[in-house]
Amino acid sequence: MKKRLKKAESFSGKVLSPAKILDYQKGTVVSKTIADKNAGLVTLFAFDKGQGLREHTAPFDALVHLIDGEAEIVISGKSFCLKKGEMIVMPANQPHALLAIKKFKMILTMIKSK
């Protein structure tokens, strides 16, 4: 189950520690939007162990950067195991899914294009 937090304030012009913005919540996925512009979207996520996002596609490239924990990311049937500090680009229109091997936090940057 994915739980969205309210957009509380603007993060523009502030020094941030992404891993500290969201706390893990038992049995769920928590997200918080950091930036939402015409050119793209930056969202923080915290996944409890065993939580994930089912296979889906997106119309834009998406950069996933793990800032804590460990996740399995499957892109077009190929599995990747990412750990804290690693990142991967999920190409536009390619099926992908995410699963928390250990609880993990990530920054998702969606790069919108025409």
C-alpha positions in Angstrom: 0.0 0.0 0.0 1.4 3.4 -1.0 0.9 6.3 1.3 1.3 9.9 0.2 2.3 12.6 2.6 0.9 16.1 2.2 3.0 18.6 0.4 3.9 20.7 3.4 6.3 23.3 2.3 8.6 24.3 -0.5 12.1 22.8 -0.4 13.5 25.4 -2.8 16.6 27.2 -1.5 17.0 24.9 1.5 19.8 22.5 2.4 18.3 19.0 2.6 19.3 15.7 4.0 17.1 13.4 1.9 17.4 10.3 4.2 16.1 12.3 7.1 13.0 13.8 5.3 11.0 10.6 5.4 10.7 7.9 8.1 10.0 4.3 7.4 6.5 3.1 8.2 5.8 -0.5 9.0 4.2 -2.4 6.1 3.9 0.5 3.6 5.5 2.8 1.1 5.8 6.5 2.0 6.5 9.3 -0.6 7.1 13.0 -0.5 7.3 15.3 -3.5 10.4 17.5 -3.4 10.0 19.3 -6.8 7.2 19.2 -9.4 7.9 21.2 -12.5 7.0 20.9 -16.2 10.4 19.6 -16.9 10.3 16.8 -14.3 9.5 15.5 -10.9 11.7 14.7 -7.8 10.1 12.4 -5.2 11.5 10.7 -2.1 10.3 7.2 -1.2 10.7 5.0 1.9 9.8 1.3 1.4 9.5 -1.1 4.3 11.0 -4.5 3.8 9.0 -6.6 1.4 7.1 -3.6 0.0 7.3 -2.6 -3.6 5.7 -1.3 -6.7 4.2 -3.8 -9.2 5.3 -3.8 -12.8 4.2 -0.8 -14.7 5.5 1.6 -17.3 6.1 5.4 -17.3 6.2 7.7 -20.3 9.5 9.3 -19.1 13.0 8.2 -18.2 13.3 7.8 -14.4 16.5 7.9 -12.4 16.4 5.9 -9.2 19.1 6.7 -6.6 19.1 4.6 -3.4 20.0 6.7 -0.3 19.5 3.8 2.2 19.0 0.1 2.2 18.7 -2.5 -0.6 16.2 -3.0 -3.5 15.6 -5.2 -6.4 14.6 -3.3 -9.5 13.4 -5.2 -12.6 13.5 -3.5 -16.0 12.1 -5.4 -19.0 12.5 -8.7 -17.2 16.1 -8.1 -16.1 16.8 -7.9 -12.4 19.2 -5.5 -10.7 20.1 -5.4 -7.0 20.9 -1.9 -5.9 22.4 -0.8 -2.6 22.8 2.5 -0.8 24.6 5.0 -3.0 23.9 3.2 -6.3 21.5 4.4 -9.0 19.9 3.2 -12.3 17.9 4.8 -15.1 14.6 3.1 -15.9 14.0 3.9 -19.6 10.7 5.4 -20.7 8.0 3.0 -21.8 9.9 -0.1 -20.5 8.1 -2.2 -17.9 9.7 -2.0 -14.4 9.0 -3.0 -10.8 10.7 -2.4 -7.4 10.9 -4.6 -4.3 12.5 -3.8 -0.9 15.0 -6.6 -0.2 15.8 -4.6 2.9 13.9 -1.5 3.8 15.2 1.3 1.5 14.9 4.9 0.6 15.3 6.4 -2.8 15.2 9.6 -4.8 13.1 9.2 -7.9 13.8 11.8 -10.6 11.4 11.7 -13.6 12.8 13.4 -16.6 9.9 14.6 -18.8 10.4 15.1 -22.5 8.3 16.2 -25.4 
